[in-house]
Amino acid sequence: MTAAQKHRRRRTTLGACAVLGAVALLAGCGGDDDDQPDTATPAPARPVSFPITATAEGESKRAMSFPSSVRSGLIRMTLRNSDTVPRSAQLLRIVGDHSLGEVVDVVTADGEEIPAWVQDGGGVPAVEPGGTGTAAQVLAPGRYVLLDDEEGEGEGESAKTHAELGAVGEFTVTGERARAGLPPVPATITATDAERDDGEKTYGFRLQGLTAGTNQVHFQNTGAELHHALFAPLRKGATLAQAEQLLTSSRTPSGPPPIDFSNIVGTKVIDAGIEQNITLDLAAGRYAVICFVSDREGGKPHVEKGMIEEVTVE
């Protein structure tokens, strides 16, 4: 456990950001295809619209509304945030008869095993109050859950995500599996992992075409594990090594933190072989790009296994 984790845990998608929220507090103080046949029917030339609205119901309840079904193929999700806090929409395909409560338990766990019945991932990254965000991806037939894994009420161990406060629901993707492609966009984020000859795994990112402002990004996972990409601004004069030490060390850091925790942006979690197009707003500057997701078998987050890269956005 890092020094940050001893102070606070923020529980978000698949346990991915428990370390991040904890470190932020210290800083303030100083695809499986389920054997479906690969037969395909042509998908529509244009993506099918899938609107999502995030709302609040009183001070301590959150909700999301969206269609109950959509036809398989290329889907364009648009999240409209009608709440007063940032909201997001994590997408998961669920295999078998598992309740929404079981799904939320998996999402809010910290470093635990991620069961095989949780698949695909994707969805719309965090949107500021009053704003909208988009994501396009190809959805196979099946049962899906949408939930908001952003931090909601409470502090420390008692913190609850918006999903735990009610922002969770399900929908069905109907029809036959469709073979469809995503339109080309200027920027690419590729999450990778690979096993070396000695049996150890390597983890990393490949980043191309990112510029200051609103980016249209193709986010893809070419590895075998689930991943996301969080962009943490590096403060002036800070190094990537300092950021990595802060995020992985068991020692309490001293002095100004190397990361600006108030301006972190990023993707949702996607599974092996999944890809999507998203919008991502980035200010000019240097970033540490980080993955906090653990392997499916559980254990340390990927940042503690070297999944942290530096990129300069101009």
Secondary structure, 3 states (H helix, E strand, C coil): CCHHHHHCCCCCHHHCCHHHHHHHHHHHCCCCCCCCCCCCEECCCCCEEEEEEEEECCCCCEEEECCCEEECEEEEEEEEECCCCCEEEEEEEECCCCCHHHHHHHHHCCCCCCCCCEECECEEEEECCCCEEEEEEEECCEEEEEECCCECCCCHHHCCECCCCCCEEEEEEECCCEECCCCCCCEEEEEEEEECCCCCEEEEEEEECCCCEEEEEEEEECCCCCECCEEEEECCCCCHHHHHHHHHCCCCCCCCCCECHHHCEECCCECCCCEEEEEEEECCEEEEEECCCECCCCCCEHHHHCCEEEEEEC
